[in-house]
Amino acid sequence: MDKIIKVEDRFYILATSSMNDDRTRVLKQDELFGVFDRFGDIHSYDLGEQGLYLEGTRFLSRFLFKLNNDRPLLLSSTVRDDNALLSVNLTNPDVYQNGVVAMPRGTLHLLRSKFLWKGVCYECVRIGNYGVVPVELSVSFEGEADFVDIFEVRGFKRKRRGRLLETRVQKGRLVYGYEGLDSVLRQTCIEYFAPPALKPSQLSRSSIRFEGSLEPKGEANIFLSISCEVNASDSERHSYEEAFAQASQTRNAIPQCEVSSSNEWFNDWVNRSVADLSMMVTHTAHGPYPYAGVPWFSTAFGRDGIITALELLWINPALAKGVLTYLAATQAKDVIPEQDAEPGKILHETRRGELATLKEIPFGQYYGSVDSTPLFVMLAGAYYERTGDGPFIEALWSHIERALYWMDTYGDRDGDGFVEYFRLSPKGLVQQGWKDSKDSVFHADGSLAEGPIALCEVQGYVYAAKRSAAELAAVLGHRQRAVELLHQAQTLQEQFERIFWLEDRSTYALALDGKKRPCQVRSSNAGHCLLTGIAGKDHARRVADTLLQKNSFSGWGIRTLDAEEIRYNPMSYHNGSIWPHDNALIAFGLDRYGFKEPVLRVLSGMFETSFWVDLHRLPELFCGFAQGHGEGPTLYPVACAPQSWAAGAVFLLLQAALGIEIRALHGEVRFTHPMLPEFLRELRINNLQIRKAVVDLSLQRHAQNVSIGILRREGEVEITAVN
């Protein structure tokens, strides 16, 4: 039994308490992100995930705001709709002196406003006196900087660390410092400005205090800037107003077309998803890239970036171009075992913190994912169909060929026609599919599969990649190469259907282990075989039926693992939980085979989830408990929120429901059997761009179909519908 139960995972995210209890507030701008509590404070208790982070290091680990040495009362806390600003409304508690109330609660109003811009966290605290007499008050900020790596926050234990420097107390500012074992000097500089009514009364290594008096109806503003600096490179600091004006002018626009509906709850979900994606997109030297998630994965992940780009492709293909460019530039060239790198392989993730630099973790530039490489080729093919951007594909072709080479050689290490994984680095990930926790691949008796492992969905990705590459090869004039790739894809499909299909379970095997034994487990992985088209029509229908049965479909969504499997646990990371992106990809596959009713069930489940979760923000994942009457979904304690591919799920779900296909070279937007769920009477799509053309569309739900109206059309584009 120990073989089944005991699982050790070196990169497991430690959870000694729950993130969800705190209902944290998140801000992000490029490489800088902050996790605050609802008061706008940073605490070091519980999970300890709160803080201000830059490039994988926490630059501020504690920052508490106090009024008269006490915490104020919370009135409201919200992140603005576009994620640009955190606003917290506070007031004073009842203040007693000599047994009587000297200042009733609600006398003072305090508004904390925070935003991030170019490596700096800006804050304004506006204090107003609504009492009828002058008020004496004391306002303080207590700070601390531990400069730990994000992996240390997650629970990673180090043998030794660098040196915390003596805190510098200077006029108008505090400076915390840390000299890492990587010889990098990291500094956190807190600067402040207060009006004459509030004078600095104390400045120490851990606190800044202001004291003064406010007349009735009087108001005072305190401004702070918290700069995160690497190797004494000063951040570009401005006044609060100047920085906010610049930040507002340069907000990302993701997506570039607008989706709205007759249902305001649905609009809230869409708008929050748009804002989250805009926040998560980071400007790199190779173009825009959606970082994976806050707090644990705020960096470039190959798989996550590709899937997010696929989800948004019909809305904004420019993001896909940025992802493809970035991943082509970081494609592996050599065999580097400690990075799980092999020629042609596409990046899994990259990290820039102290642990990555010192190679205490292997993720500085790490290639331990088996699916990023075929997904890269799939995205290239989908991008070309969406845009017709031939020059870009021609420039990318050598990278596509290298990816195909990896699939045929290093990916298929035993020459059996299937792509497998087996880690090279002893520090790397044991499981290298999207379900990368150590216990995610196992046999029906619960015993863990031993590698090399061939996942079912990966064979589908390879099949789709070769078909996509064949089409691109034909476009570029490589006709013989196109024929070869189509033949390889057909051979793979025939072999896959023969070996992976489980007749008695009406699904595909989760994987083949190193001895080519199928893992006879019902999982959501099989749904990805519909996404890629590798499944035969009859098998696709049976997989769809299996995934929508109550053991797999909770009412909120499709579980990662069927409830009857031995390792099923609705509170696990990958063995029974529900992931929005997983559901969106499966729904897109269901639509591929014309299974519209299941698509609407998945879309409806995710929609219902959206109005139970904070800010209508779908988290990375949530627990797989069955939907109960009048009860919301059960949250997962350490889920990232926001998470890019969770935010993008709504757009792929809509694409699946409407059967949208955009073929740029034909100047056509095609809707195949478009359907809308009952909660959407009308849907509008504005500013949908197809090369140089643009359209606005209105879709109306009827009893048996959806009608499509053209509200605006500029340029040559044809709108067709197949019902």
C-alpha angles and dihedrals in degrees: 000000000000088000089061100041109034113083126162120196117185092200097042111140106244115232114185087155139005130279090200094065089063097049091213125209119228132204125178135176118174108303096351122083136166133203113199136170120246091272090058090251131129116226130188097210131094112018089350091220092132116104148092112281136191125181094342098315129103108232096178121033101169132026120158128179117210135183115207088346092303135095111258122237116265117238101169141338127195143153111229116256092258093047090240099118139030112213121190123183115203139169138191123270120232108291116212127202122177091349097306133095106262095176118020119221112266095038094113127045117204123189118192114194122185135179138160128234132166098337096321132104109213122200136182122190112195115194122193129184112219093173127104096238134050115275127217110212144173122208123189141178120205116200142183135172122201099172093213123164117252088245090058089053087052090055105270111150121220127199092220141355138206127267126286108219127224110274110249114224109199136163107286097359151055123216123200118191142190131185108205129210084250088066091245118138112218121188137184114203119193113194125181142190126192132179122249091262090066115045125189105256100172135024116177139151091276109024148041117203131190126191133186148106134280122204120221109288087009122143136199133184126209117196126199134178122195111197125196110208133185120202091351092296101152116231117237101261126192137167115282092255095046094047093048092050091052093046092050092051095053102044113141118253106220116189108023094209125056128237120195136159147188089263115081093197089057090047089054090054093048094045093049089049091051091049093047093050091048089052095045095050109098125196110237133176087262098047137274117340128182108231111219108241149320129282107000102030107034094143140074114298118181099214095041094047093049095048092046089051090050091050091053099036097107090046101042121001091179089080091056090053090053092049094048092047093049094047093046089053092052098041112136117258103180143033106265108168096193089058096039084238125157130169112283096012119137122233122270097191144327130215132190104191130112095267092053093048091051091044092236082134122030097228102096086104106348130178103186099131123100096198105048091080100056090037088056091058091045090054092049091055093045091048092054093050090049097046111016087224097163098168092055093049090048090054089047096047097094089055091049090052091050090051090051089049090054091051092052097044120020093020093053095044096168098039096238094130095255128102112237137176133221120165120246096191117072086210094050134094117294093205114045105183122091089276092064103163111117097247098047099100116057146133127261091266091056097253113139117251116244121220160297084064127194110200118208095230092050091060087054091051090051091049092051092043092056092048091049092047090050091056092048092047090054091050090052092048098255094130099161090050090052091053091049093051094048090051091050091050093050092048091049092050093051092047092045094052091049099048107029101043115105106201097188093049099041092228143078122273112263089233147324115253127219091280091051092251113148118240097230096207129131108231141151089255088084089062090066088063086068090049092059099039096237090123119091116239096255094044090047091055092050093047089051091051091049093050093049096050116107093255089063105023111062097187090257094061148308114306121230088236134029112254093236095059116107096240094046112135118159089207095054125106097240108358105078106345125117122244119192094213091050090053092047093052091048091048090052088052091049089054090050088065094040097254097144101160093061089048090057091047091054092045091049092049092052091046091053089049090054095063094050097052126080114274090358085278116149108222126223088266142336135204121286100231115140118265111263127201110269092358128113127224119283112249125229111239101230102027117141115244118212099034117172100222090045090052091048093051095088092061095050090046089054091048090053093048093049097037091228117185120174115198106185098187090055093043089233139138107193128192114198114199093332115205135178126201120246093260091062114068093165136014128191127201112192129188097009105174126209109180104298095346128087133193140185114210136191120202122195124195118228132177096273106011149003125261120215123212125191109222097174135006125181118176130001112319131135123215114205133176131197113197 
